[in-house]
Structure formats: C-alpha cells, structure tokens
Amino acid sequence: MSELKVPTMAELMASGQQPDVLFWVGCAGSFDDRAKKITRAFVKILNKAGINFAVLGTEESCTGDPAKRAGNEFLFQMQAMGNIQILNTYEIKSIVTTCPHCFNTLKNEYPELGGNYEVKHHSEFLQELINDGKLTIEGGTFKGKKITFHDPCYLGRANDVYEAPRLLIEKLDAELVEMKRCKSNGLCCGAGGAQMFKETEKGDKEINVERTEEALELKPEIIATGCPFCMTMMTDGIKTKDKEVDVKVYDLAELIAEANDL
C-alpha cells in the first residue's frame, strides 16, 4: 500500500485530526493475497472521492467473528473488548468495512459490549458516495457484460442489504442476471459460520461447487461478490470447473475501481 494514501488513526491523532470514517480492513483484507486486492481497490476509491478516512493499522485485531461462530464466546469477548477499547479511545463514530462478517459483528454484536458505532458495508458506502455526487462510475470496461451477484449471508439474510450491491452493478451499464437462489433465498458459499476453517465433511459435493454451478448456468462473464470469504469459495469453485479463463470473480470495489481506471 506504500504508493497509496492510507493514514492510520495514530498518525491522525498525533496531528490533531479526526477522520470522518474508519476503514476496518479485517483479517482477510490484511493478510489474504486475493482479499488484499479488494482492500487496495477500495482505498483507491476512497482517495478518488476525497474521503477523509483512516485505518487502525497494527492496532486492528480480529473482530472475533470466527471464534464466536465456532462456539468460543470467551475468546470472542476478549477480542471484542480489546477492539472496543481502542475504538472508543479514538472516539470512532463511523466505520466502513469490505467484509460482511466484520460488518455484522461490529454492527450487531459490539453494542452490548459497549461498542456503539455507525457501521456500513462498502456496498452501502459506495452507493451513498454515488448518490451524493462524490463518485461517478464510467461503465466502460463492463458495459454490456453479463454479471451475476452472489449474496453474502451476513450482508443479505443477516442484515437485509440486497439493493446496494445490485444498484452498483447496474451503474456499470452491465447486464445483471440473478441466480435462482438469490436475495433472501440465497445459498451460502460454504465459508460462513467458521466453516472456512473446518476440514471437509462427508458428502458428494462441496457447497461452493453447488453454488458455482448455479452461477455458471446463467453463462455469466463475471461473478460479483461483496465478501472476501465468498471470494475465496467462488474462485475455488470456478477453478474446480476449469472456467478460470471464461469467468472472472470480482468484488464490487474492484469492479468500480477498474471501471474508473483506478
């Protein structure tokens, strides 16, 4: 990220500044090579739109979502309390994240532990930037492309965010095609609920392969998603089906960044 402008909270506080929004990067966005590209794309958009933001940097820890989903409530609360202490010390009011798991945990599970923030998923945040005229999307690269959107569970069914991602895709002048199981009837990619870190269970097909087959029935050129976990699972599904050349998997932030030549 060295060539990009990414201020940390510590740096801003040292100069007496406060950001309008904190970008919560998340574990995947920080350490997973594929998800790092999503982080970079989103930062480029934030800079392009002139948003006053900051990250926690090395002070950011896991939200505790995987621990909680795996049943370790004690570890979750330890991780959450550590994060809340840092966020409250910096007097953070508004948070945006590219991960629905972080989004759901920060928004719905931190308040009862003393962490009260306005939390948005990046699809909602990007849609607001467009509505406010701070960001314009040139369809260019994706004009007329057939794109299907896979609803992340913790974005869709857990938080009822269905329209923002689709409005972003439509702004690309692309053809949005829906899978038979979508929105409130969406099918999990197979990684949520800490399943990402478990060994394969008995059965004749992986869930991500089932979901990928559903997407491929539509003959899309692009599968779009808004979650680093879904990104991993759908990408693996495409590889399993030997469709890497024909079908690409993009995050919403990557689509917008590429459409704007960022």
CORJO-V586810 format. One record per residue. N is the residue number from 0. RES is the residue in one small letter. PHI is phi as a letter, one per 20 degrees, with the letter a starting at -180 (* if undefined). NEAR is the number of other ideal C-beta (glycine too) atoms within 12 Angstrom. D_CENTER is the distance of its C-alpha to the mean C-alpha in Angstrom with 1 decimal. Layout:
n:N res:RES phi:PHI near:NEAR d_center:D_CENTER
n:N res:RES phi:PHI near:NEAR d_center:D_CENTER
//
This chain:
n:0 res:m phi:* near:22 d_center:18.1
n:1 res:s phi:g near:7 d_center:21.8
n:2 res:e phi:e near:9 d_center:22.3
n:3 res:l phi:d near:22 d_center:19.5
n:4 res:k phi:e near:21 d_center:20.0
n:5 res:v phi:c near:28 d_center:18.0
n:6 res:p phi:f near:29 d_center:20.1
n:7 res:t phi:e near:26 d_center:20.0
n:8 res:m phi:f near:31 d_center:21.0
n:9 res:a phi:g near:20 d_center:24.2
n:10 res:e phi:f near:20 d_center:25.2
n:11 res:l phi:f near:25 d_center:24.7
n:12 res:m phi:f near:22 d_center:26.6
n:13 res:a phi:f near:13 d_center:29.3
n:14 res:s phi:e near:13 d_center:29.9
n:15 res:g phi:m near:7 d_center:29.9
n:16 res:q phi:d near:17 d_center:26.8
n:17 res:q phi:c near:21 d_center:24.0
n:18 res:p phi:f near:29 d_center:20.6
n:19 res:d phi:f near:25 d_center:19.6
n:20 res:v phi:b near:32 d_center:16.0
n:21 res:l phi:e near:41 d_center:14.6
n:22 res:f phi:e near:45 d_center:11.4
n:23 res:w phi:e near:49 d_center:10.2
n:24 res:v phi:f near:40 d_center:9.1
n:25 res:g phi:n near:42 d_center:9.2
n:26 res:c phi:f near:30 d_center:11.4
n:27 res:a phi:f near:35 d_center:9.5
n:28 res:g phi:f near:41 d_center:8.6
n:29 res:s phi:e near:30 d_center:12.2
n:30 res:f phi:d near:15 d_center:14.1
n:31 res:d phi:e near:25 d_center:12.9
n:32 res:d phi:g near:16 d_center:14.4
n:33 res:r phi:f near:28 d_center:12.2
n:34 res:a phi:f near:35 d_center:8.9
n:35 res:k phi:f near:26 d_center:11.1
n:36 res:k phi:f near:27 d_center:11.5
n:37 res:i phi:f near:44 d_center:7.9
n:38 res:t phi:g near:39 d_center:8.9
n:39 res:r phi:f near:31 d_center:12.2
n:40 res:a phi:f near:34 d_center:11.4
n:41 res:f phi:f near:47 d_center:9.7
n:42 res:v phi:f near:34 d_center:12.7
n:43 res:k phi:g near:28 d_center:15.0
n:44 res:i phi:f near:41 d_center:14.1
n:45 res:l phi:g near:38 d_center:14.5
n:46 res:n phi:f near:25 d_center:17.8
n:47 res:k phi:f near:26 d_center:18.9
n:48 res:a phi:e near:30 d_center:18.6
n:49 res:g phi:m near:15 d_center:20.5
n:50 res:i phi:e near:30 d_center:18.2
n:51 res:n phi:e near:19 d_center:19.7
n:52 res:f phi:c near:36 d_center:16.9
n:53 res:a phi:b near:36 d_center:17.1
n:54 res:v phi:d near:36 d_center:15.4
n:55 res:l phi:e near:36 d_center:17.2
n:56 res:g phi:m near:23 d_center:17.6
n:57 res:t phi:f near:12 d_center:19.7
n:58 res:e phi:e near:24 d_center:20.0
n:59 res:e phi:e near:34 d_center:16.5
n:60 res:s phi:c near:28 d_center:16.7
n:61 res:c phi:g near:32 d_center:14.7
n:62 res:t phi:f near:46 d_center:14.1
n:63 res:g phi:o near:34 d_center:16.3
n:64 res:d phi:g near:44 d_center:14.2
n:65 res:p phi:f near:29 d_center:15.5
n:66 res:a phi:f near:26 d_center:19.0
n:67 res:k phi:f near:29 d_center:19.1
n:68 res:r phi:f near:29 d_center:18.1
n:69 res:a phi:e near:19 d_center:20.7
n:70 res:g phi:o near:13 d_center:23.3
n:71 res:n phi:e near:19 d_center:23.8
n:72 res:e phi:f near:16 d_center:23.8
n:73 res:f phi:f near:14 d_center:25.8
n:74 res:l phi:f near:22 d_center:23.4
n:75 res:f phi:g near:29 d_center:20.5
n:76 res:q phi:f near:23 d_center:22.7
n:77 res:m phi:f near:20 d_center:23.8
n:78 res:q phi:f near:31 d_center:20.3
n:79 res:a phi:f near:34 d_center:19.4
n:80 res:m phi:f near:23 d_center:22.7
n:81 res:g phi:f near:25 d_center:22.4
n:82 res:n phi:f near:36 d_center:19.2
n:83 res:i phi:f near:30 d_center:20.7
n:84 res:q phi:f near:20 d_center:23.8
n:85 res:i phi:f near:27 d_center:22.2
n:86 res:l phi:f near:34 d_center:20.1
n:87 res:n phi:f near:20 d_center:23.3
n:88 res:t phi:f near:16 d_center:25.4
n:89 res:y phi:e near:31 d_center:23.5
n:90 res:e phi:l near:16 d_center:23.7
n:91 res:i phi:f near:36 d_center:20.0
n:92 res:k phi:d near:19 d_center:19.7
n:93 res:s phi:c near:29 d_center:16.4
n:94 res:i phi:c near:42 d_center:12.9
n:95 res:v phi:c near:44 d_center:9.6
n:96 res:t phi:b near:49 d_center:6.3
n:97 res:t phi:e near:52 d_center:2.9
n:98 res:c phi:d near:50 d_center:3.3
n:99 res:p phi:f near:51 d_center:5.5
n:100 res:h phi:f near:45 d_center:8.2
n:101 res:c phi:f near:48 d_center:8.6
n:102 res:f phi:g near:41 d_center:8.4
n:103 res:n phi:f near:36 d_center:11.0
n:104 res:t phi:f near:39 d_center:13.1
n:105 res:l phi:f near:40 d_center:13.4
n:106 res:k phi:f near:34 d_center:14.1
n:107 res:n phi:d near:25 d_center:16.4
n:108 res:e phi:d near:34 d_center:17.8
n:109 res:y phi:f near:36 d_center:18.5
n:110 res:p phi:g near:17 d_center:20.9
n:111 res:e phi:f near:15 d_center:23.5
n:112 res:l phi:d near:27 d_center:23.6
n:113 res:g phi:o near:17 d_center:24.1
n:114 res:g phi:d near:33 d_center:20.7
n:115 res:n phi:d near:21 d_center:20.5
n:116 res:y phi:c near:32 d_center:17.9
n:117 res:e phi:e near:24 d_center:16.3
n:118 res:v phi:d near:37 d_center:12.6
n:119 res:k phi:c near:33 d_center:10.3
n:120 res:h phi:f near:45 d_center:6.8
n:121 res:h phi:f near:51 d_center:6.4
n:122 res:s phi:f near:44 d_center:7.9
n:123 res:e phi:f near:34 d_center:10.7
n:124 res:f phi:f near:41 d_center:11.2
n:125 res:l phi:f near:43 d_center:11.7
n:126 res:q phi:f near:30 d_center:13.9
n:127 res:e phi:f near:25 d_center:15.9
n:128 res:l phi:f near:34 d_center:16.5
n:129 res:i phi:f near:26 d_center:17.9
n:130 res:n phi:f near:17 d_center:19.9
n:131 res:d phi:e near:14 d_center:21.3
n:132 res:g phi:m near:11 d_center:22.3
n:133 res:k phi:e near:21 d_center:20.5
n:134 res:l phi:b near:31 d_center:18.6
n:135 res:t phi:d near:20 d_center:20.2
n:136 res:i phi:d near:36 d_center:19.0
n:137 res:e phi:e near:20 d_center:21.5
n:138 res:g phi:g near:23 d_center:21.2
n:139 res:g phi:j near:20 d_center:23.2
n:140 res:t phi:g near:25 d_center:21.6
n:141 res:f phi:d near:33 d_center:20.1
n:142 res:k phi:g near:20 d_center:23.0
n:143 res:g phi:m near:15 d_center:24.3
n:144 res:k phi:f near:28 d_center:21.9
n:145 res:k phi:e near:26 d_center:21.2
n:146 res:i phi:c near:40 d_center:17.5
n:147 res:t phi:d near:38 d_center:16.3
n:148 res:f phi:d near:45 d_center:13.0
n:149 res:h phi:e near:51 d_center:12.0
n:150 res:d phi:f near:44 d_center:11.0
n:151 res:p phi:f near:47 d_center:8.8
n:152 res:c phi:g near:38 d_center:11.5
n:153 res:y phi:f near:40 d_center:10.1
n:154 res:l phi:e near:46 d_center:8.8
n:155 res:g phi:f near:36 d_center:12.0
n:156 res:r phi:f near:22 d_center:15.0
n:157 res:a phi:e near:28 d_center:14.2
n:158 res:n phi:c near:31 d_center:13.5
n:159 res:d phi:l near:21 d_center:14.9
n:160 res:v phi:e near:37 d_center:12.2
n:161 res:y phi:d near:28 d_center:13.5
n:162 res:e phi:f near:20 d_center:15.0
n:163 res:a phi:g near:32 d_center:12.6
n:164 res:p phi:f near:45 d_center:10.7
n:165 res:r phi:f near:29 d_center:14.2
n:166 res:l phi:f near:25 d_center:15.9
n:167 res:l phi:f near:44 d_center:13.8
n:168 res:i phi:f near:41 d_center:14.9
n:169 res:e phi:f near:25 d_center:18.4
n:170 res:k phi:f near:31 d_center:18.6
n:171 res:l phi:e near:38 d_center:18.5
n:172 res:d phi:m near:20 d_center:21.8
n:173 res:a phi:e near:33 d_center:20.4
n:174 res:e phi:e near:22 d_center:21.7
n:175 res:l phi:e near:30 d_center:19.2
n:176 res:v phi:d near:27 d_center:20.5
n:177 res:e phi:d near:26 d_center:19.5
n:178 res:m phi:f near:31 d_center:19.9
n:179 res:k phi:f near:17 d_center:22.6
n:180 res:r phi:d near:25 d_center:20.2
n:181 res:c phi:b near:26 d_center:17.5
n:182 res:k phi:l near:23 d_center:16.3
n:183 res:s phi:f near:16 d_center:18.2
n:184 res:n phi:d near:16 d_center:19.8
n:185 res:g phi:f near:35 d_center:16.8
n:186 res:l phi:d near:31 d_center:17.1
n:187 res:c phi:f near:32 d_center:15.0
n:188 res:c phi:f near:45 d_center:14.0
n:189 res:g phi:o near:32 d_center:16.0
n:190 res:a phi:d near:38 d_center:13.7
n:191 res:g phi:f near:38 d_center:13.1
n:192 res:g phi:m near:24 d_center:15.8
n:193 res:a phi:m near:22 d_center:16.3
n:194 res:q phi:f near:24 d_center:17.6
n:195 res:m phi:g near:31 d_center:15.7
n:196 res:f phi:d near:19 d_center:18.4
n:197 res:k phi:e near:17 d_center:21.4
n:198 res:e phi:f near:7 d_center:24.1
n:199 res:t phi:f near:15 d_center:24.5
n:200 res:e phi:e near:11 d_center:26.6
n:201 res:k phi:f near:7 d_center:29.5
n:202 res:g phi:q near:10 d_center:29.1
n:203 res:d phi:d near:9 d_center:29.5
n:204 res:k phi:b near:18 d_center:26.0
n:205 res:e phi:f near:26 d_center:22.5
n:206 res:i phi:f near:32 d_center:20.0
n:207 res:n phi:f near:36 d_center:17.7
n:208 res:v phi:f near:26 d_center:20.8
n:209 res:e phi:g near:26 d_center:21.8
n:210 res:r phi:f near:40 d_center:18.5
n:211 res:t phi:f near:37 d_center:18.8
n:212 res:e phi:f near:25 d_center:22.4
n:213 res:e phi:f near:31 d_center:21.5
n:214 res:a phi:f near:44 d_center:19.4
n:215 res:l phi:f near:29 d_center:22.2
n:216 res:e phi:g near:19 d_center:24.7
n:217 res:l phi:e near:25 d_center:23.6
n:218 res:k phi:l near:18 d_center:24.2
n:219 res:p phi:f near:33 d_center:21.0
n:220 res:e phi:e near:30 d_center:20.6
n:221 res:i phi:b near:38 d_center:16.8
n:222 res:i phi:d near:48 d_center:14.3
n:223 res:a phi:d near:45 d_center:11.1
n:224 res:t phi:b near:52 d_center:7.9
n:225 res:g phi:c near:52 d_center:4.4
n:226 res:c phi:b near:52 d_center:3.8
n:227 res:p phi:f near:47 d_center:5.9
n:228 res:f phi:f near:45 d_center:8.6
n:229 res:c phi:f near:48 d_center:9.0
n:230 res:m phi:g near:42 d_center:9.2
n:231 res:t phi:f near:31 d_center:11.9
n:232 res:m phi:f near:37 d_center:13.7
n:233 res:m phi:f near:50 d_center:14.0
n:234 res:t phi:f near:36 d_center:15.0
n:235 res:d phi:f near:27 d_center:17.5
n:236 res:g phi:f near:35 d_center:18.7
n:237 res:i phi:f near:33 d_center:19.4
n:238 res:k phi:f near:20 d_center:21.3
n:239 res:t phi:g near:22 d_center:23.3
n:240 res:k phi:e near:27 d_center:24.4
n:241 res:d phi:l near:12 d_center:25.3
n:242 res:k phi:d near:25 d_center:23.4
n:243 res:e phi:g near:17 d_center:21.6
n:244 res:v phi:f near:10 d_center:23.9
n:245 res:d phi:e near:17 d_center:23.7
n:246 res:v phi:c near:31 d_center:20.0
n:247 res:k phi:d near:28 d_center:17.0
n:248 res:v phi:d near:44 d_center:13.4
n:249 res:y phi:c near:40 d_center:11.0
n:250 res:d phi:e near:50 d_center:7.5
n:251 res:l phi:g near:52 d_center:8.2
n:252 res:a phi:f near:47 d_center:8.4
n:253 res:e phi:f near:39 d_center:10.7
n:254 res:l phi:g near:46 d_center:12.7
n:255 res:i phi:f near:45 d_center:13.5
n:256 res:a phi:f near:36 d_center:14.3
n:257 res:e phi:f near:30 d_center:16.5
n:258 res:a phi:f near:35 d_center:18.1
n:259 res:n phi:e near:28 d_center:19.1
n:260 res:d phi:l near:14 d_center:20.4
n:261 res:l phi:e near:25 d_center:18.4
//
